[in-house]
Amino acid sequence: MGIAGAIRQIDPVQRLESELSVEEIRSRYDLEQLRCEWDSLQDQIRLPSLFLNIDWILNWWKHFGGNRQMLVVALRPGYES
């Protein structure tokens, strides 16, 4: 079995976890800390949307989040050590 065959044998979730790092953001403060990274990513979008703007998202959460728990998932390229 070659490398491609071996990769197909790996559980897709396990493969995804080795290729991506996952961070859960659960507060407005923590989301605000991603502003520079978020803005940089938004600048790369071919068809930008107001609804992807971090200020709009934070404002929406402030007015409509209520007592619910925020959950934003940040995916980044992962590196195996």
C-alpha distance (Angstrom), angle and dihedral (degrees) to the residues before:
residue distance angle dihedral
M1 . . .
G2 3.79 . .
I3 3.81 128.6 .
A4 3.82 92.6 -89.1
G5 3.80 90.1 54.4
A6 3.79 91.8 48.2
I7 3.81 91.2 50.6
R8 3.81 90.3 51.9
Q9 3.82 88.2 54.6
I10 3.83 91.9 58.9
D11 3.77 116.4 95.4
P12 3.86 106.7 -101.6
V13 3.82 91.8 -129.9
Q14 3.79 91.7 52.2
R15 3.82 90.2 47.5
L16 3.82 91.1 49.7
E17 3.81 91.7 50.1
S18 3.81 91.2 53.7
E19 3.81 91.4 49.5
L20 3.82 97.8 44.2
S21 3.75 136.6 38.7
V22 3.79 113.7 -141.1
E23 3.80 124.8 -150.7
E24 3.79 124.3 -176.8
I25 3.80 115.4 -147.2
R26 3.80 112.2 -160.3
S27 3.80 105.7 168.6
R28 3.80 140.2 52.9
Y29 3.80 88.8 -120.9
D30 3.82 92.9 55.0
L31 3.81 91.3 46.0
E32 3.81 89.9 50.3
Q33 3.83 88.2 55.1
L34 3.83 88.0 63.2
R35 3.82 92.8 57.1
C36 3.83 97.7 110.4
E37 3.79 93.2 44.3
W38 3.84 91.4 43.8
D39 3.81 93.3 48.6
S40 3.81 91.1 48.3
L41 3.79 90.9 51.9
Q42 3.81 91.9 45.7
D43 3.82 90.1 52.8
Q44 3.82 88.2 60.6
I45 3.82 95.2 56.6
R46 3.78 112.4 109.7
L47 3.83 94.0 -147.8
P48 3.81 106.1 29.2
S49 3.78 120.1 -156.5
L50 3.79 130.6 -154.2
F51 3.80 87.3 -134.6
L52 3.81 91.4 64.0
N53 3.81 93.5 53.8
I54 3.80 110.5 112.6
D55 3.82 92.3 -137.6
W56 3.80 90.4 54.9
I57 3.81 91.5 47.8
L58 3.82 93.3 48.2
N59 3.81 91.1 46.8
W60 3.80 92.0 47.8
W61 3.80 90.6 50.5
K62 3.80 91.5 48.4
H63 3.82 91.6 55.3
F64 3.80 103.0 31.9
G65 3.81 106.6 22.3
G66 3.78 92.4 85.6
N67 3.79 113.6 169.4
R68 3.79 93.8 -27.3
Q69 3.80 123.1 120.6
M70 3.80 113.9 -108.2
L71 3.78 117.0 -130.4
V72 3.80 121.8 -176.8
V73 3.78 117.2 166.6
A74 3.81 117.9 -149.5
L75 3.80 115.7 -161.2
R76 3.78 119.8 -165.7
P77 3.79 134.2 170.3
G78 3.80 106.7 -79.4
Y79 3.76 126.6 -142.8
E80 3.77 123.8 -153.0
S81 3.77 115.0 -137.7
